[in-house]
Amino acid sequence: MNKKVEKAIWLCFACMPLLMACSSSKPAAHATSSLKEVFQDDFLIGAALSWTQIAEKDAVAIPVIRQQFNAATPENVMKAEKLVTSWGNYDFTQADRFIDYAKKNNLAVNAHTLIWHSQMPAFAKRIQNVDSFRTFFSEHIKKVAGRYSGKVQSWDVVNEALNEDGSLRQSPFLNLLGEQYLIDAFQLANAASPQTDLYYNDYNNEQPRKRAGCIAIVKMIQQAGGKIDGVGIQGHWHLGKVPFKEIEESILAYAALGVKVAITELDIEVLPRNFTGAEVSQRMKADANSNPYVSGLPENLQQQLADDYSRLFQLFVKHKDKISRVTFWGVHDGQSWLNNWPVPGRTNYPLLFDRKGQPKPAFYSVIATKKK
């Protein structure tokens, strides 16, 4: 046989497995590496899970979760709005299912969240009596944190208590209970779940003014003799505008307080936005330019996304002794909340896996940070 023909036949057979994998219609994460394995000596790698994923009805997400992550945060099912049906009455069905799912899949649980001004039960928003509100506040923490004591690794005890200037947000908790509510929340959570790491969690708290407010909260709790184990930097950042310098400064500043740092809700927005941060009450009007990449993300933006994620993980690995966990806010692009906020119905691309569960260039850029 002619040597050129023989070589061509050999190459054809050698490429067959790759061709078959590429043509498969089954949803799967055909990644050659696993995030949780690559970073196993550095920090946990987590994802926020939707109810559809917890119920194992998202076929795209199932293999990605199993292969890539060793930690999980419930996107919504442990928020007060979802748990409390009426005064004193709770439905733990979905939250319990999440705990069972995490155990079955060997996922460390970060429970989210005990105290947050948003997604409160409707009746709680209407309470004006201080004693009644304090009762709701205290009993909620005791009941929920107590139920999952020993089953979760950490809790986001208080979420988003700060304004952008570092002052305390005028939430129902502050207005009715005063700033003491921050101390009380951590003390109550610790009493109900003493082996659990307790975090304060916020967005934009890598920015200097908000960072100062966050530091003040940590010190206030510490000086009151309370237990606070960490600060969560959410990490809702924007393509080409990731504040690397401020992130590093914040990791160092929080660690200097003797607490851990977690990156808790990581995604990188690629679509136009006229404000920064992750204030869920903010909205933006749709126009002809607000959803530009319906047919796919251009190659230059894919590369920018990969570069931004690469720089972030280089920074995280540099400070791995201070960082306990890096959690993405979603498993794949199709699940991301950024498809519907701050403009509904957009096509966004903020995560490492696409809508088919396939790894994007950003995934490989993150993996490559361990080789540098």
Residue frames relative to the residue before (quaternion, step in Angstrom):
aa qw qx qy qz dx dy dz
M 1.0000 0.0000 0.0000 0.0000 0.00 0.00 0.00
N 0.5521 -0.6048 0.4641 0.3378 3.57 -1.05 0.80
K 0.5211 -0.6799 0.4175 0.3032 3.57 -0.84 1.03
K 0.6275 0.5377 -0.3411 0.4480 3.61 1.06 -0.70
V 0.6473 0.5065 -0.3082 0.4790 3.57 1.05 -0.86
E 0.6394 0.5392 -0.3156 0.4482 3.55 0.99 -0.92
K 0.6646 0.5033 -0.2988 0.4646 3.59 0.97 -0.88
A 0.6405 0.5318 -0.3193 0.4528 3.57 1.02 -0.82
I 0.6447 0.5109 -0.3189 0.4708 3.58 1.01 -0.84
W 0.6476 0.5265 -0.3193 0.4489 3.57 0.96 -0.90
L 0.6599 0.5107 -0.3070 0.4577 3.58 0.94 -0.88
C 0.6142 0.5661 -0.3338 0.4370 3.54 1.08 -0.80
F 0.6924 0.4625 -0.2671 0.4852 3.56 0.90 -0.99
A 0.6405 0.5413 -0.3291 0.4341 3.58 0.99 -0.78
C 0.7117 0.4584 -0.2492 0.4704 3.56 1.09 -0.74
M 0.4576 0.7298 -0.4323 0.2666 3.61 1.21 -0.32
P 0.6650 0.4964 -0.3458 0.4381 3.68 0.79 -0.81
L 0.6483 0.5179 -0.3186 0.4583 3.57 1.00 -0.80
L 0.6561 0.5117 -0.3100 0.4600 3.56 0.97 -0.88
M 0.6470 0.5175 -0.3157 0.4624 3.57 1.01 -0.83
A 0.6493 0.5197 -0.3202 0.4536 3.58 0.97 -0.84
C 0.6792 0.5044 -0.2873 0.4492 3.55 0.93 -0.90
S 0.7157 0.4469 -0.2559 0.4717 3.59 1.09 -0.68
S 0.4696 0.6955 -0.4420 0.3168 3.59 1.24 -0.18
S 0.3390 -0.7487 0.5361 0.1928 3.56 -1.00 0.83
K 0.5056 0.6509 -0.4265 0.3727 3.58 1.26 -0.11
P 0.4317 -0.6794 0.5143 0.2960 3.60 -0.93 0.82
A 0.2364 0.7642 -0.5711 0.1845 3.57 -0.75 1.00
A 0.4138 -0.6762 0.5474 0.2682 3.51 -1.24 0.51
H 0.1071 -0.8247 0.5543 0.0339 3.58 -0.01 1.28
A 0.2356 0.7696 -0.5500 0.2228 3.54 0.74 1.08
T 0.4359 -0.7059 0.4950 0.2583 3.54 -0.99 0.80
S 0.7636 0.2609 -0.1535 0.5703 3.57 1.24 -0.30
S 0.3202 -0.7259 0.5773 0.1932 3.52 -1.31 0.38
L 0.5092 -0.6665 0.4547 0.2996 3.56 -0.81 1.01
K 0.6906 0.4945 -0.2992 0.4347 3.56 0.83 -0.95
E 0.6636 0.4813 -0.3078 0.4829 3.59 1.13 -0.57
V 0.6480 0.5297 -0.3216 0.4428 3.57 0.95 -0.86
F 0.7883 0.2924 -0.1461 0.5213 3.59 0.99 -0.85
Q 0.2825 0.8143 -0.4774 0.1710 3.58 1.21 0.35
D 0.7113 0.4206 -0.2577 0.5007 3.60 1.12 -0.54
D 0.6535 0.5343 -0.2946 0.4480 3.58 1.30 -0.01
F 0.7328 -0.2880 0.2535 0.5620 3.57 0.62 -1.17
L 0.6090 -0.5286 0.4337 0.4021 3.55 -1.30 0.26
I 0.2192 -0.7396 0.6211 0.1387 3.56 -1.22 0.60
G 0.0148 -0.8490 0.5259 -0.0481 3.56 -0.49 1.20
A 0.1756 -0.7443 0.6288 0.1407 3.51 -1.41 0.06
A 0.4230 -0.6508 0.5608 0.2882 3.55 -1.21 0.56
L 0.1950 -0.8088 0.5500 0.0727 3.56 -0.79 1.05
S 0.3681 -0.7092 0.5645 0.2070 3.54 -1.00 0.92
W 0.6628 -0.4887 0.3684 0.4315 3.57 -1.27 0.23
T 0.6094 0.5591 -0.3525 0.4380 3.60 1.02 -0.75
Q 0.6825 0.4744 -0.2823 0.4790 3.58 1.00 -0.79
I 0.6212 0.5325 -0.3324 0.4692 3.57 1.04 -0.78
A 0.7020 0.4461 -0.2481 0.4967 3.57 1.05 -0.82
E 0.4055 -0.7547 0.4243 0.2931 3.57 1.39 0.07
K 0.4325 0.6866 -0.4610 0.3591 3.54 1.02 0.94
D 0.6032 0.5041 -0.3586 0.5034 3.58 1.32 0.04
A 0.2549 -0.8229 0.4899 0.1336 3.56 0.04 1.32
V 0.6054 0.5614 -0.3539 0.4394 3.58 1.12 -0.63
A 0.7211 0.4814 -0.2528 0.4293 3.57 0.92 -0.94
I 0.5507 0.6703 -0.3996 0.2963 3.60 1.00 -0.75
P 0.7430 0.3884 -0.2683 0.4745 3.66 0.63 -0.93
V 0.5993 0.5639 -0.3669 0.4339 3.59 1.11 -0.63
I 0.6591 0.5090 -0.3102 0.4585 3.58 0.88 -0.95
R 0.6867 0.4983 -0.2919 0.4416 3.57 0.81 -0.97
Q 0.7291 0.4492 -0.2433 0.4555 3.57 0.94 -0.87
Q 0.8124 0.3952 -0.1434 0.4040 3.55 0.85 -1.00
F 0.8158 0.3285 -0.1195 0.4607 3.60 0.93 -0.82
N 0.1453 -0.7776 0.6029 0.1037 3.54 -1.20 0.59
A 0.7211 0.2960 -0.2360 0.5803 3.58 1.27 0.38
A 0.0738 -0.8032 0.5907 0.0230 3.56 -1.17 0.56
T 0.1540 -0.7382 0.6507 0.0885 3.51 -1.26 0.68
P 0.3964 -0.6979 0.5246 0.2839 3.63 -0.89 0.77
E 0.4550 -0.7103 0.4641 0.2703 3.56 -0.69 1.08
N 0.8440 0.0169 0.0358 0.5349 3.60 0.88 -0.91
V 0.6387 0.6352 -0.3375 0.2734 3.60 0.93 -0.84
M 0.7126 0.4040 -0.2800 0.5005 3.63 1.20 -0.15
K 0.4477 0.6586 -0.4715 0.3788 3.58 1.25 0.32
A 0.6549 -0.5712 0.3273 0.3711 3.55 -1.08 0.78
E 0.6139 0.5731 -0.3426 0.4210 3.58 0.99 -0.80
K 0.7055 0.4543 -0.2516 0.4822 3.57 1.08 -0.77
L 0.7097 0.4816 -0.2589 0.4443 3.58 1.09 -0.69
V 0.7666 0.3806 -0.1868 0.4823 3.57 0.88 -0.97
T 0.2276 -0.8053 0.5374 0.1045 3.56 -0.55 1.16
S 0.7497 -0.1410 0.0990 0.6390 3.57 1.19 -0.65
W 0.7492 -0.3913 0.2514 0.4715 3.57 -1.25 0.19
G 0.8561 0.1037 -0.1049 0.4954 3.57 -0.69 1.13
N 0.6909 0.4537 -0.2781 0.4894 3.59 1.24 -0.13
Y 0.0917 -0.8145 0.5726 -0.0200 3.55 -0.84 1.10
D 0.1511 -0.7380 0.6470 0.1175 3.53 -1.23 0.58
F 0.1037 -0.8378 0.5360 0.0080 3.57 -0.29 1.30
T 0.2950 0.8101 -0.4789 0.1657 3.59 1.27 0.12
Q 0.7405 0.4091 -0.2377 0.4772 3.58 0.70 -1.07
A 0.6399 0.5219 -0.3323 0.4558 3.59 0.98 -0.78
D 0.6451 0.5045 -0.3205 0.4760 3.60 0.98 -0.79
R 0.6242 0.5355 -0.3324 0.4617 3.57 1.03 -0.78
F 0.6259 0.5335 -0.3326 0.4615 3.57 1.05 -0.76
I 0.6490 0.5124 -0.3159 0.4653 3.59 0.90 -0.90
D 0.6586 0.5017 -0.3055 0.4703 3.59 0.95 -0.85
Y 0.6371 0.5279 -0.3216 0.4604 3.58 0.99 -0.84
A 0.6623 0.5101 -0.3061 0.4556 3.56 0.91 -0.93
K 0.6511 0.5122 -0.3178 0.4612 3.58 0.94 -0.84
K 0.6598 0.5190 -0.3035 0.4508 3.57 0.93 -0.91
N 0.7735 0.3460 -0.1696 0.5032 3.58 1.04 -0.77
N 0.4676 -0.7190 0.4138 0.3054 3.58 1.29 0.38
L 0.3799 0.7143 -0.4844 0.3328 3.54 0.93 0.98
A 0.3748 -0.6879 0.5738 0.2389 3.57 -0.88 0.95
V 0.2979 -0.7951 0.5098 0.1385 3.58 -0.83 0.98
N 0.0971 -0.7043 0.6986 0.0805 3.49 -1.11 0.92
A 0.2446 -0.7957 0.5400 0.1245 3.56 -0.42 1.22
H 0.0543 -0.8150 0.5722 -0.0732 3.55 -0.91 1.03
T 0.7744 -0.4768 -0.4033 -0.1017 1.72 -1.19 2.19
L 0.5250 -0.6657 0.4208 0.3227 3.62 -1.02 0.63
I 0.8214 0.0868 -0.0034 0.5638 3.59 0.75 -1.05
W 0.2238 0.7432 -0.5950 0.2084 3.54 -0.61 1.23
H 0.4919 -0.6887 0.4518 0.2819 3.56 -0.91 0.92
S 0.6907 0.4226 -0.2673 0.5224 3.58 1.20 -0.51
Q 0.8188 0.2129 -0.1859 0.4997 3.57 -1.26 0.49
M 0.2876 0.7162 -0.5572 0.3063 3.52 0.90 1.07
P 0.5895 -0.5303 0.4416 0.4198 3.63 -1.17 0.36
A 0.6047 -0.6017 0.3814 0.3561 3.57 -1.00 0.81
F 0.6653 0.5109 -0.3243 0.4372 3.61 0.90 -0.86
A 0.6352 0.5481 -0.3344 0.4293 3.60 1.05 -0.77
K 0.6232 0.5485 -0.3383 0.4431 3.59 1.07 -0.69
R 0.6955 0.4890 -0.2672 0.4536 3.57 1.17 -0.59
I 0.5120 0.6625 -0.4203 0.3498 3.62 1.22 -0.28
Q 0.1208 -0.8015 0.5842 0.0415 3.57 -0.86 1.00
N 0.6073 0.5607 -0.3474 0.4429 3.57 1.19 -0.50
V 0.4802 -0.7054 0.4427 0.2754 3.57 -0.71 1.09
D 0.6764 0.4958 -0.3075 0.4496 3.60 0.84 -0.90
S 0.6490 0.5102 -0.3194 0.4653 3.58 0.98 -0.79
F 0.6680 0.4925 -0.3060 0.4664 3.57 0.96 -0.87
R 0.6321 0.5220 -0.3377 0.4626 3.59 1.01 -0.77
T 0.6276 0.5308 -0.3346 0.4609 3.58 1.02 -0.73
F 0.6443 0.5065 -0.3192 0.4758 3.59 0.93 -0.88
F 0.6544 0.5372 -0.2916 0.4451 3.57 0.88 -1.02
S 0.7241 0.4509 -0.2502 0.4581 3.58 0.74 -1.08
E 0.6965 0.4791 -0.2830 0.4531 3.55 0.84 -0.98
H 0.6092 0.5514 -0.3591 0.4426 3.58 1.05 -0.66
I 0.6710 0.4856 -0.3051 0.4701 3.58 0.85 -0.92
K 0.6625 0.5133 -0.3120 0.4475 3.59 0.85 -0.95
K 0.7075 0.4839 -0.2728 0.4369 3.57 0.82 -1.01
V 0.7339 0.4312 -0.2468 0.4632 3.58 0.80 -1.00
A 0.6825 0.4604 -0.2956 0.4846 3.59 0.82 -0.95
G 0.6487 0.5285 -0.3166 0.4468 3.58 1.01 -0.76
R 0.6334 0.5474 -0.3379 0.4302 3.58 0.97 -0.80
Y 0.7921 0.3163 -0.1516 0.4995 3.57 0.95 -0.84
S 0.2963 0.7558 -0.5193 0.2670 3.55 1.24 0.43
G 0.8031 0.2302 -0.1978 0.5128 3.57 -0.85 1.01
K 0.6971 0.4541 -0.2633 0.4884 3.58 1.28 -0.15
V 0.7412 0.3073 -0.1986 0.5629 3.57 1.26 -0.25
Q 0.4707 -0.6824 0.4853 0.2779 3.55 -1.09 0.70
S 0.8114 -0.0158 0.0556 0.5816 3.57 1.02 -0.82
W 0.2312 -0.7345 0.6218 0.1428 3.51 -1.38 0.40
D 0.3009 -0.6330 0.6691 0.2473 3.53 -1.22 0.62
V 0.2226 -0.8289 0.4987 0.1213 3.56 0.01 1.30
V 0.7843 0.0438 -0.0009 0.6189 3.56 0.86 -1.01
N 0.1509 -0.8045 0.5738 0.0274 3.53 -0.88 1.02
E 0.8893 -0.0152 0.0073 0.4570 3.55 -1.01 0.98
A 0.2225 0.8041 -0.5144 0.1982 3.57 0.74 1.09
L 0.6843 0.5116 -0.2597 0.4501 3.59 1.30 -0.13
N 0.3975 -0.6389 0.5987 0.2745 3.51 -1.32 0.50
E 0.6953 -0.4869 0.3262 0.4161 3.57 -1.27 0.24
D 0.6894 0.4711 -0.2898 0.4678 3.60 1.10 -0.56
G 0.6130 -0.5850 0.3364 0.4108 3.57 1.27 0.12
S 0.5348 0.6005 -0.4190 0.4217 3.59 1.25 -0.05
L 0.5904 -0.5843 0.4197 0.3659 3.56 -1.24 0.40
R 0.5035 -0.6655 0.4764 0.2768 3.54 -0.97 0.97
Q 0.4288 -0.6901 0.5224 0.2587 3.57 -1.05 0.82
S 0.1160 0.8073 -0.5583 0.1520 3.54 0.46 1.26
P 0.6680 -0.4601 0.3630 0.4585 3.62 -1.20 0.12
F 0.6265 0.5507 -0.3429 0.4320 3.59 1.05 -0.70
L 0.6870 0.4512 -0.2853 0.4930 3.59 0.90 -0.89
N 0.6829 0.5217 -0.2983 0.4152 3.58 0.85 -0.95
L 0.7650 0.3601 -0.1943 0.4973 3.58 1.01 -0.78
L 0.7978 0.3069 -0.1451 0.4984 3.60 1.03 -0.71
G 0.4305 -0.6966 0.4699 0.3295 3.58 1.23 -0.28
E 0.7117 -0.4677 0.2992 0.4304 3.58 -1.27 0.16
Q 0.4785 0.6686 -0.4312 0.3715 3.59 1.25 -0.24
Y 0.5432 0.6385 -0.4078 0.3620 3.59 1.13 -0.52
L 0.6111 0.5617 -0.3536 0.4314 3.60 1.10 -0.64
I 0.6573 0.4850 -0.2972 0.4943 3.56 0.98 -0.86
D 0.6748 0.5140 -0.2966 0.4387 3.56 0.86 -0.99
A 0.6295 0.5530 -0.3441 0.4237 3.59 0.95 -0.84
F 0.6993 0.4572 -0.2746 0.4760 3.58 0.90 -0.90
Q 0.6433 0.5116 -0.3341 0.4613 3.59 1.00 -0.70
L 0.6586 0.5018 -0.3042 0.4711 3.58 0.97 -0.84
A 0.6539 0.5125 -0.3122 0.4607 3.59 0.97 -0.86
N 0.6572 0.5079 -0.3109 0.4619 3.57 0.98 -0.81
A 0.6463 0.5162 -0.3184 0.4631 3.58 0.99 -0.80
A 0.7074 0.4628 -0.2588 0.4674 3.59 1.00 -0.84
S 0.8051 0.0963 -0.0098 0.5852 3.59 1.10 -0.71
P 0.0785 -0.8918 0.4431 0.0470 3.58 0.63 1.17
Q 0.6906 0.4659 -0.2984 0.4658 3.62 1.13 -0.40
T 0.5719 0.6247 -0.3541 0.3965 3.59 1.30 -0.02
D 0.4320 -0.6633 0.5415 0.2833 3.58 -1.07 0.74
L 0.2029 -0.8059 0.5524 0.0655 3.56 -0.84 1.02
Y 0.1073 -0.8268 0.5521 -0.0127 3.57 -0.71 1.17
Y 0.2635 -0.6528 0.6735 0.2254 3.46 -1.40 0.45
N 0.1146 -0.8284 0.5482 -0.0022 3.60 -0.77 1.06
D 0.1600 0.7927 -0.5758 0.1202 3.60 -0.93 0.88
Y 0.4012 -0.6668 0.5624 0.2794 3.55 -1.34 0.24
N 0.8118 0.2452 -0.2101 0.4865 3.57 -1.24 0.55
N 0.4827 0.6800 -0.4471 0.3234 3.62 1.16 0.21
E 0.4883 0.5696 -0.4750 0.4600 3.52 1.23 0.64
Q 0.5725 0.5825 -0.3785 0.4355 3.59 1.28 -0.26
P 0.6489 -0.6046 0.2859 0.3630 3.61 -0.87 0.95
R 0.7156 0.4494 -0.2908 0.4488 3.61 0.73 -0.95
K 0.6839 0.4568 -0.2929 0.4876 3.56 0.93 -0.83
R 0.5764 0.5705 -0.3659 0.4566 3.58 1.13 -0.64
A 0.6468 0.5211 -0.3199 0.4558 3.58 0.95 -0.88
G 0.6485 0.5093 -0.3123 0.4717 3.57 1.01 -0.78
C 0.6431 0.5211 -0.3107 0.4672 3.55 1.04 -0.80
I 0.6320 0.5216 -0.3205 0.4752 3.57 1.00 -0.83
A 0.6371 0.5319 -0.3237 0.4543 3.58 1.01 -0.81
I 0.6311 0.5241 -0.3319 0.4658 3.61 1.02 -0.77
V 0.6590 0.5086 -0.3131 0.4572 3.58 0.86 -0.97
K 0.6793 0.4903 -0.2938 0.4602 3.59 0.85 -0.94
M 0.6290 0.5417 -0.3375 0.4439 3.58 0.99 -0.79
I 0.6733 0.4817 -0.2915 0.4793 3.56 0.94 -0.89
Q 0.6519 0.5155 -0.3107 0.4613 3.58 0.95 -0.86
Q 0.6884 0.4912 -0.2863 0.4505 3.58 0.89 -0.93
A 0.6540 0.4861 -0.3062 0.4922 3.57 1.23 -0.47
G 0.5512 -0.6291 0.3846 0.3905 3.57 1.30 0.03
G 0.4626 0.6976 -0.4331 0.3343 3.57 1.25 0.26
K 0.4465 -0.6680 0.5318 0.2674 3.54 -1.31 0.36
I 0.1477 0.7364 -0.6511 0.1095 3.55 -0.80 1.08
D 0.2371 -0.8334 0.4922 0.0833 3.54 -0.54 1.22
G 0.8463 -0.0135 0.0502 0.5301 3.57 1.06 -0.51
V 0.3197 -0.6894 0.6133 0.2153 3.48 -1.45 0.21
G 0.2399 -0.7597 0.5895 0.1335 3.54 -0.96 0.90
I 0.1586 -0.7319 0.6568 0.0889 3.55 -0.87 1.04
Q 0.3986 -0.7660 0.4341 0.2568 3.59 -0.29 1.19
G 0.2475 -0.8165 0.4951 0.1640 3.60 0.82 -0.90
H 0.3427 0.6882 -0.5540 0.3194 3.59 0.95 0.86
W 0.1021 0.8343 -0.5261 0.1295 3.56 0.09 1.32
H 0.4197 -0.7170 0.5127 0.2164 3.57 -1.31 0.23
L 0.6354 -0.5799 0.3757 0.3449 3.52 -1.09 0.89
G 0.8435 0.1435 -0.1347 0.4997 3.56 -0.85 1.03
K 0.7355 0.3784 -0.2162 0.5187 3.57 1.30 -0.05
V 0.3011 0.7658 -0.5181 0.2333 3.58 1.18 0.43
P 0.3365 -0.7825 0.4897 0.1860 3.64 -0.66 1.07
F 0.1385 -0.8547 0.4947 0.0745 3.57 0.54 1.20
K 0.6562 0.5207 -0.3207 0.4419 3.60 0.88 -0.90
E 0.6921 0.4741 -0.2763 0.4690 3.58 0.87 -0.94
I 0.6053 0.5507 -0.3554 0.4517 3.58 1.07 -0.67
E 0.6795 0.4824 -0.2953 0.4672 3.57 0.85 -0.95
E 0.6385 0.5245 -0.3291 0.4571 3.58 0.93 -0.83
S 0.6750 0.5000 -0.2943 0.4559 3.57 1.00 -0.82
I 0.6023 0.5423 -0.3569 0.4646 3.59 0.99 -0.77
L 0.6845 0.4827 -0.2814 0.4683 3.58 0.88 -0.94
A 0.6683 0.5135 -0.3026 0.4450 3.59 0.94 -0.89
Y 0.6823 0.4690 -0.2953 0.4767 3.60 0.92 -0.84
A 0.6435 0.5241 -0.3250 0.4534 3.56 0.96 -0.83
A 0.6152 0.5632 -0.3393 0.4350 3.58 1.11 -0.68
L 0.6227 0.5273 -0.3349 0.4712 3.59 1.25 -0.34
G 0.5376 -0.6421 0.3913 0.3816 3.57 1.29 -0.11
V 0.5990 0.5430 -0.3706 0.4571 3.58 1.22 0.44
K 0.5421 -0.5972 0.4814 0.3430 3.54 -1.30 0.36
V 0.2674 -0.7200 0.6108 0.1924 3.53 -1.34 0.29
A 0.0393 -0.7707 0.6353 0.0301 3.56 -1.03 0.83
I 0.2875 -0.6783 0.6412 0.2147 3.54 -1.18 0.66
T 0.1568 -0.9042 0.3970 0.0175 3.52 -0.05 1.35
E 0.8184 0.1464 -0.0446 0.5539 3.62 1.07 -0.57
L 0.1059 0.8789 -0.4605 0.0649 3.55 1.01 0.86
D 0.2929 0.6868 -0.6453 0.1618 3.51 -1.07 0.95
I 0.2557 -0.7539 0.5846 0.1564 3.56 -1.22 0.45
E 0.3475 -0.7589 0.5265 0.1616 3.55 -0.45 1.30
V 0.1586 -0.8030 0.5683 0.0844 3.58 -0.92 0.89
L 0.6437 0.5399 -0.3155 0.4411 3.60 1.24 -0.27
P 0.6563 -0.5259 0.3546 0.4086 3.61 -1.19 0.45
R 0.0652 0.7712 -0.6296 0.0679 3.54 -1.06 0.86
N 0.2939 -0.7846 0.5210 0.1631 3.59 -0.93 0.85
F 0.7390 0.2454 -0.2274 0.5848 3.58 1.22 0.47
T 0.3888 -0.7073 0.5387 0.2416 3.56 -1.27 0.34
G 0.6427 0.5465 -0.3804 0.3789 3.55 -1.31 0.17
A 0.4024 -0.7129 0.5316 0.2175 3.54 -1.31 -0.29
E 0.2154 0.7787 -0.5523 0.2053 3.56 0.97 0.88
V 0.3623 -0.7995 0.4356 0.1995 3.57 -0.25 1.31
S 0.6285 0.5481 -0.3498 0.4270 3.60 1.15 -0.42
Q 0.5782 0.5895 -0.3787 0.4180 3.59 1.22 -0.31
R 0.0763 -0.7838 0.6158 0.0228 3.55 -1.11 0.74
M 0.1790 -0.7548 0.6205 0.1151 3.54 -1.30 0.38
K 0.4529 -0.6994 0.4821 0.2707 3.58 -0.91 0.87
A 0.4468 -0.6766 0.5172 0.2740 3.54 -1.04 0.80
D 0.0516 0.7691 -0.6368 0.0188 3.52 -1.15 0.70
A 0.7654 -0.3865 0.2476 0.4511 3.58 -1.28 -0.06
N 0.7432 0.4140 -0.2213 0.4768 3.60 1.16 -0.50
S 0.5462 0.6790 -0.3762 0.3148 3.59 1.23 -0.14
N 0.7771 0.2335 -0.1418 0.5671 3.63 1.19 -0.32
P 0.0515 0.8954 -0.4411 0.0325 3.60 0.73 1.08
Y 0.7728 0.3888 -0.1869 0.4656 3.62 1.12 -0.46
V 0.0875 0.8412 -0.5259 0.0906 3.55 0.97 0.90
S 0.7409 0.4194 -0.2215 0.4755 3.60 1.00 -0.81
G 0.7601 -0.3072 0.1976 0.5374 3.60 1.24 -0.03
L 0.5126 -0.6468 0.4771 0.3021 3.52 -1.20 0.55
P 0.4792 -0.6789 0.4670 0.3023 3.63 -0.76 0.95
E 0.6458 -0.5700 0.3546 0.3637 3.54 -1.13 0.73
N 0.6561 0.5177 -0.3348 0.4353 3.61 0.91 -0.79
L 0.6675 0.4755 -0.3049 0.4852 3.59 1.10 -0.63
Q 0.5672 0.5582 -0.3780 0.4731 3.58 1.16 -0.57
Q 0.6787 0.4866 -0.2925 0.4658 3.57 0.93 -0.86
Q 0.6271 0.5236 -0.3395 0.4662 3.58 1.03 -0.75
L 0.6321 0.5262 -0.3235 0.4678 3.58 1.03 -0.84
A 0.6495 0.5117 -0.3071 0.4713 3.57 0.97 -0.88
D 0.6609 0.5108 -0.3059 0.4568 3.58 0.95 -0.85
D 0.6544 0.5124 -0.3145 0.4586 3.58 0.95 -0.89
Y 0.6747 0.4820 -0.2978 0.4731 3.58 0.91 -0.89
S 0.6194 0.5449 -0.3434 0.4488 3.59 1.02 -0.74
R 0.6777 0.4865 -0.2941 0.4665 3.58 0.87 -0.92
L 0.6216 0.5398 -0.3412 0.4536 3.57 1.04 -0.75
F 0.7269 0.4385 -0.2638 0.4580 3.57 0.76 -0.97
Q 0.5585 0.5516 -0.3981 0.4748 3.58 1.14 -0.41
L 0.6551 0.5065 -0.2972 0.4754 3.56 1.03 -0.84
F 0.6580 0.5121 -0.3116 0.4557 3.58 0.94 -0.89
V 0.6662 0.4920 -0.3051 0.4700 3.58 0.92 -0.88
K 0.5962 0.5684 -0.3548 0.4423 3.58 1.04 -0.73
H 0.7860 0.2591 -0.1207 0.5483 3.59 1.03 -0.81
K 0.1818 0.8329 -0.5047 0.1358 3.58 1.11 0.67
D 0.6052 0.5642 -0.3583 0.4325 3.59 1.16 -0.47
K 0.7086 0.4232 -0.2415 0.5103 3.59 1.26 -0.31
I 0.7081 0.4604 -0.2411 0.4780 3.60 1.20 -0.53
S 0.2826 -0.7927 0.5236 0.1330 3.56 -0.73 1.10
R 0.8178 -0.0087 0.0883 0.5687 3.57 1.02 -0.79
V 0.1104 -0.7323 0.6646 0.0991 3.54 -1.27 0.59
T 0.0230 -0.8196 0.5708 -0.0444 3.58 -0.50 1.21
F 0.3099 -0.7313 0.5819 0.1746 3.56 -0.92 0.98
W 0.3866 -0.7207 0.5181 0.2505 3.58 -0.99 0.78
G 0.7738 0.1437 -0.1723 0.5924 3.50 0.46 1.35
V 0.4823 -0.6625 0.5006 0.2790 3.53 -1.32 0.42
H 0.8015 -0.0228 0.0595 0.5945 3.57 0.91 -0.93
D 0.7236 -0.4777 0.2885 0.4061 3.57 -1.26 0.45
G 0.6458 0.5554 -0.3317 0.4056 3.58 0.97 -0.78
Q 0.6819 0.4883 -0.2772 0.4689 3.58 1.18 -0.57
S 0.5289 0.7049 -0.4004 0.2511 3.58 1.10 -0.69
W 0.5187 -0.6441 0.4799 0.2929 3.54 -1.05 0.88
L 0.5975 0.6010 -0.3511 0.3981 3.58 1.21 -0.50
N 0.5076 0.6092 -0.4356 0.4260 3.59 1.26 0.01
N 0.8025 0.2673 -0.1109 0.5217 3.58 1.15 -0.61
W 0.7309 0.2901 -0.2221 0.5765 3.57 1.27 0.23
P 0.5805 -0.2221 -0.7830 0.0249 1.58 -1.84 1.72
V 0.6706 0.3872 -0.2948 0.5599 3.58 1.32 0.17
P 0.3791 -0.7439 0.4937 0.2431 3.64 -0.70 0.96
G 0.8309 0.3103 -0.2000 0.4164 3.52 -1.25 0.57
R 0.4580 0.6782 -0.4651 0.3375 3.60 1.14 0.46
T 0.3767 -0.6845 0.5711 0.2517 3.56 -1.33 0.22
N 0.0060 -0.8412 0.5369 -0.0640 3.54 -0.20 1.32
Y 0.2385 -0.7886 0.5621 0.0722 3.57 -1.24 0.53
P 0.2495 0.8606 -0.4255 0.1272 3.62 0.94 0.80
L 0.7087 0.4845 -0.2455 0.4503 3.61 1.22 -0.32
L 0.6654 -0.5335 0.3604 0.3778 3.58 -1.30 -0.04
F 0.7456 0.3247 -0.1881 0.5507 3.58 1.26 -0.39
D 0.4312 -0.7250 0.4792 0.2426 3.57 -0.94 0.90
R 0.7593 -0.4134 0.2655 0.4266 3.56 -1.31 -0.05
K 0.6756 0.4385 -0.2900 0.5169 3.58 1.26 -0.22
G 0.5592 -0.6246 0.3777 0.3932 3.56 1.28 0.11
Q 0.4905 0.6638 -0.4285 0.3677 3.56 1.26 0.27
P 0.5046 -0.6508 0.4656 0.3241 3.61 -1.00 0.73
K 0.3300 -0.7411 0.5598 0.1690 3.54 -1.02 0.90
P 0.7034 -0.4206 0.3286 0.4694 3.61 -1.21 0.11
A 0.6035 0.5689 -0.3550 0.4313 3.59 1.08 -0.67
F 0.5986 0.5586 -0.3585 0.4486 3.59 1.07 -0.69
Y 0.7092 0.4579 -0.2676 0.4645 3.56 0.80 -1.02
S 0.6174 0.5352 -0.3544 0.4547 3.60 1.11 -0.57
V 0.6293 0.5177 -0.3276 0.4782 3.58 1.13 -0.67
I 0.6371 0.5205 -0.3200 0.4699 3.57 0.93 -0.89
A 0.6776 0.5272 -0.2905 0.4226 3.57 0.94 -0.91
T 0.5313 0.6363 -0.4238 0.3649 3.61 1.15 -0.37
K 0.6462 0.5253 -0.3256 0.4478 3.60 1.11 -0.53
K 0.6578 0.5011 -0.2981 0.4768 3.57 1.28 -0.26
K 0.6001 0.5843 -0.3574 0.4131 3.56 1.29 -0.19
